[in-house]
């Protein structure tokens, strides 16, 4: 074989190697995309997928309704990938670690509905109102709460449920409380590492306030009669117990409001393992 032919063969081999490596890298990126993660979780749990219009947004939901008329458990996702760094906003807030979805997937019977936050998972072409404030400063805006509430109405009608128990992770905990203040069908609330008072949270971390967002602590008195438990991670440096304590102090009463510190959990890790025990614990009896 001539030197020229040998050179051409080596170049061809290097090209094939580079293409193979690129394919592996591409496959790896795809397999770890937020969408692929959601598919893997929900297929194992046999949850159905839908995209439902509520107010200004189309929201991604996963659900299973197999107990007609029984209460409906609603799971609300956290803020997702809102920021890439402390100063750089994410272009897409779909969560890489959807804690709320992991928790919902552990519901093996009854009526369950997971609702992603606005602009998560759904194409921005379908959601022309999706702009970065809705996963940063306006993450708890009134129109966000309205959208989630409208989608809950759809799920409630399809399941035949009369009462709701709402479970919210992180920012989803704030949405849960804001929803409960607007509805009359919420029988219980659970939050997991919930942002229950974003004013004290932003002050604590010395970051910009969430201008344009409603604050769950402002409706504390309105929801104080609803049985609720707020789980706090023992190792959570992001959303410490002081946030839940601030909310409870503003409620004016505490016999309906329980705060429980959960060992071996931080803001986003350990909850999936702890959840089978936590979800079986009764919420406070306010009578």
C-alpha positions as CSV (number, residue, x, y, z in Angstrom):
1,X,0.0,0.0,0.0
2,X,1.3,3.4,-0.9
3,X,2.0,6.1,1.6
4,X,-0.8,8.2,0.2
5,X,-3.2,5.2,0.5
6,X,-2.0,4.6,4.1
7,X,-2.6,8.2,5.0
8,X,-6.1,8.1,3.5
9,X,-6.9,5.0,5.5
10,X,-5.7,6.5,8.8
11,X,-7.7,9.6,8.1
12,X,-10.8,7.5,7.4
13,X,-10.3,5.5,10.6
14,X,-10.0,8.7,12.7
15,X,-13.1,10.1,11.1
16,X,-15.1,6.9,12.0
17,X,-13.8,7.1,15.5
18,X,-14.8,10.7,15.9
19,X,-18.3,10.0,14.5
20,X,-18.7,7.1,16.8
21,X,-17.7,9.2,19.8
22,X,-20.1,12.0,18.7
23,X,-22.9,9.5,18.5
24,X,-22.2,8.2,22.0
25,X,-22.1,11.7,23.4
26,X,-25.3,12.7,21.6
27,X,-27.0,9.5,22.8
28,X,-25.9,10.3,26.4
29,X,-27.2,13.9,26.2
30,X,-30.6,12.7,24.8
31,X,-30.9,9.9,27.5
32,X,-30.4,12.5,30.2
33,X,-32.7,15.2,28.9
34,X,-35.6,16.3,31.1
35,X,-38.1,14.8,28.7
36,X,-36.4,11.4,28.6
37,X,-36.2,11.4,32.4
38,X,-39.9,12.2,32.7
39,X,-40.7,9.4,30.2
40,X,-38.7,6.9,32.1
41,X,-40.3,7.8,35.5
42,X,-43.9,7.8,34.2
43,X,-43.7,4.7,32.1
44,X,-42.6,2.7,35.1
45,X,-45.4,4.2,37.2
46,X,-47.9,3.7,34.4
47,X,-49.0,7.4,34.5
48,X,-50.7,8.8,31.4
49,X,-49.4,12.0,29.8
50,X,-51.4,15.0,28.6
51,X,-51.0,18.7,27.9
52,X,-53.9,20.8,29.2
53,X,-54.8,24.4,28.6
54,X,-55.4,26.4,31.7
55,X,-55.6,30.2,31.6
56,X,-52.5,31.6,29.8
57,X,-50.5,28.4,29.7
58,X,-50.6,24.8,28.5
59,X,-49.3,22.6,31.2
60,X,-47.8,19.1,31.1
61,X,-49.6,16.7,33.4
62,X,-49.2,13.0,34.2
63,X,-52.1,11.2,35.8
64,X,-53.9,8.0,36.8
65,X,-57.6,8.0,37.8
66,X,-58.6,4.6,38.9
67,X,-60.8,5.4,41.9
68,X,-63.9,7.3,40.7
69,X,-65.1,9.8,43.2
70,X,-62.2,9.3,45.6
71,X,-60.1,12.3,46.6
72,X,-57.5,13.5,44.1
73,X,-53.9,14.0,45.1
74,X,-52.2,16.8,43.2
75,X,-48.4,16.9,42.9
76,X,-46.9,20.3,41.9
77,X,-43.3,20.4,40.6
78,X,-40.6,22.8,41.9
79,X,-39.1,25.7,40.0
80,X,-37.0,23.5,37.8
81,X,-33.9,24.7,36.2
82,X,-34.5,28.4,36.7
83,X,-30.9,29.5,36.8
84,X,-27.7,28.2,35.3
85,X,-25.6,30.3,37.6
86,X,-26.3,33.0,40.2
87,X,-26.4,35.6,37.4
88,X,-27.3,33.5,34.3
89,X,-30.9,32.6,33.6
90,X,-31.8,29.2,32.1
91,X,-33.3,29.2,28.7
92,X,-35.6,26.3,29.6
93,X,-36.8,25.6,33.2
94,X,-37.7,21.9,32.6
95,X,-36.3,20.1,35.7
96,X,-33.4,17.7,35.2
97,X,-34.2,16.2,38.6
98,X,-38.1,16.3,38.8
99,X,-38.5,15.6,42.5
100,X,-42.3,16.2,42.4
101,X,-42.6,13.7,39.6
102,X,-40.5,11.1,41.5
103,X,-42.9,11.5,44.4
104,X,-46.1,11.3,42.4
105,X,-44.8,8.1,40.7
106,X,-44.9,6.4,44.1
107,X,-48.7,6.6,44.2
108,X,-49.6,3.1,43.2
109,X,-53.4,3.4,43.6
110,X,-56.1,6.0,43.8
111,X,-56.4,9.2,41.9
112,X,-53.2,11.1,41.3
113,X,-52.3,14.0,39.0
114,X,-48.8,15.6,38.6
115,X,-48.7,19.1,37.2
116,X,-45.5,20.7,35.9
117,X,-45.1,24.4,36.3
118,X,-45.7,26.7,33.4
119,X,-43.0,26.5,30.7
120,X,-41.7,23.1,31.8
121,X,-41.6,20.3,29.2
122,X,-44.2,22.0,26.8
123,X,-42.8,23.5,23.6
124,X,-42.5,27.3,23.8
125,X,-44.3,27.4,20.4
126,X,-47.4,26.1,22.2
127,X,-46.8,28.5,25.1
128,X,-46.0,31.9,23.5
129,X,-46.3,33.6,26.9
130,X,-43.3,31.6,28.2
131,X,-40.6,34.2,29.0
132,X,-37.9,33.9,31.6
133,X,-39.7,36.0,34.3
134,X,-42.1,33.1,34.7
135,X,-39.4,30.9,36.1
136,X,-37.5,33.7,37.9
137,X,-39.2,36.8,39.4
138,X,-42.8,35.9,38.4
139,X,-42.7,32.2,39.2
140,X,-45.6,32.7,41.7
141,X,-47.5,35.3,39.7
142,X,-51.3,35.3,39.9
143,X,-51.7,34.1,36.3
144,X,-49.5,31.1,37.2
145,X,-51.8,30.1,40.1
146,X,-54.8,30.7,37.8
147,X,-53.4,28.4,35.2
148,X,-52.6,25.5,37.6
149,X,-56.1,25.9,39.2
150,X,-57.8,25.7,35.9
151,X,-55.9,22.5,35.0
152,X,-56.8,21.0,38.4
153,X,-60.5,21.7,37.6
154,X,-60.1,19.5,34.5
155,X,-58.5,16.7,36.5
156,X,-61.1,16.9,39.2
157,X,-63.9,16.6,36.6
158,X,-62.3,13.6,34.9
159,X,-61.5,11.8,38.1
160,X,-64.9,12.5,39.7
161,X,-63.2,13.7,42.8
162,X,-64.8,16.2,45.2
163,X,-61.9,16.9,47.5
164,X,-58.2,17.5,46.8
165,X,-55.0,17.0,48.7
166,X,-52.2,19.1,47.3
167,X,-48.5,18.2,47.5
168,X,-45.9,20.8,46.4
169,X,-42.2,20.5,46.1
170,X,-40.0,23.6,46.6
171,X,-41.7,26.4,44.7
172,X,-44.6,24.1,44.1
173,X,-45.2,24.3,47.8
174,X,-45.8,28.1,47.5
175,X,-48.2,27.4,44.6
176,X,-50.1,24.8,46.7
177,X,-50.8,27.3,49.4
178,X,-51.7,30.1,47.0
179,X,-54.1,27.7,45.3
180,X,-55.7,26.6,48.6
181,X,-56.4,30.2,49.4
182,X,-58.5,30.5,46.2
183,X,-60.3,27.2,46.4
184,X,-62.9,25.6,48.7
185,X,-62.2,21.9,47.9
186,X,-58.7,21.5,49.5
187,X,-58.8,19.0,52.4
188,X,-55.1,18.9,53.0
189,X,-51.7,20.3,52.0
190,X,-48.2,18.8,52.2
191,X,-45.1,20.7,51.1
192,X,-41.6,19.3,50.6
193,X,-38.8,21.8,51.0
194,X,-41.5,24.4,50.3
195,X,-40.8,28.0,49.6
196,X,-43.5,29.2,52.0
197,X,-42.2,32.8,52.5
198,X,-40.1,33.9,49.6
199,X,-39.5,37.3,51.1
200,X,-37.6,35.9,54.1
201,X,-35.9,33.4,51.8
202,X,-34.5,36.0,49.4
203,X,-33.5,38.2,52.3
204,X,-31.7,35.3,53.9
205,X,-29.7,34.5,50.7
206,X,-29.2,38.2,49.9
207,X,-30.6,37.9,46.4
208,X,-33.1,40.0,44.5
209,X,-36.7,39.8,45.7
210,X,-39.3,38.0,43.5
211,X,-41.0,41.1,42.2
212,X,-44.2,40.1,40.4
213,X,-44.8,37.0,42.5
214,X,-47.4,36.4,45.2
215,X,-46.1,35.3,48.5
216,X,-47.5,32.2,50.3
217,X,-47.0,33.8,53.7
218,X,-49.4,36.5,52.7
219,X,-52.3,34.0,52.6
220,X,-51.2,32.1,55.8
221,X,-54.2,33.3,57.8
222,X,-56.6,32.3,54.9
223,X,-55.4,28.7,54.8
224,X,-54.7,28.3,58.6
225,X,-57.8,26.1,59.0
226,X,-56.7,23.6,56.4
227,X,-54.7,20.6,57.8
228,X,-51.2,20.8,56.5
229,X,-47.7,19.4,57.1
230,X,-44.5,21.0,55.8
231,X,-41.5,18.8,55.5
232,X,-38.0,20.4,55.8
233,X,-34.8,18.7,54.9
234,X,-32.3,18.3,57.8
235,X,-29.5,19.2,55.5
236,X,-31.3,21.7,53.3
237,X,-29.0,24.8,53.0
238,X,-31.3,26.3,50.4
239,X,-34.7,26.3,52.1
240,X,-34.1,26.1,55.8
241,X,-36.7,25.5,58.5
242,X,-36.8,29.2,59.2
243,X,-38.9,29.6,56.0
244,X,-41.7,27.3,57.2
245,X,-41.5,28.8,60.7
246,X,-42.0,32.3,59.2
247,X,-45.1,31.0,57.4
248,X,-46.6,29.4,60.5
249,X,-46.0,32.5,62.6
250,X,-48.0,34.5,60.2
251,X,-50.9,32.0,60.2
252,X,-52.0,33.1,63.6
253,X,-52.7,29.6,64.8
254,X,-50.7,26.4,64.6
255,X,-52.9,23.5,65.6
256,X,-53.5,22.8,61.9
257,X,-49.9,23.4,60.8
258,X,-47.2,20.9,61.4
259,X,-43.5,21.3,60.5
260,X,-41.5,18.1,60.4
261,X,-37.7,18.0,59.8
262,X,-36.8,14.9,57.8
263,X,-33.3,13.3,58.4
264,X,-30.9,12.6,55.6
265,X,-32.5,15.0,53.1
266,X,-31.3,18.2,51.5
267,X,-33.2,20.4,49.1
268,X,-33.5,17.9,46.2
269,X,-32.1,14.6,47.5
270,X,-33.4,12.0,49.8
271,X,-37.1,12.7,49.3
272,X,-37.8,9.9,47.0
273,X,-36.5,7.4,49.5
274,X,-38.3,9.1,52.5
275,X,-41.6,9.5,50.7
276,X,-43.2,6.1,51.2
277,X,-43.1,6.7,55.0
278,X,-44.0,10.4,54.8
279,X,-47.1,10.0,52.7
280,X,-48.6,7.5,55.1
281,X,-48.4,9.9,58.1
282,X,-51.7,11.6,58.8
283,X,-51.9,15.3,58.5
284,X,-52.9,17.3,61.6
285,X,-56.5,16.9,62.9
286,X,-57.7,20.5,63.3
287,X,-60.9,19.6,65.3
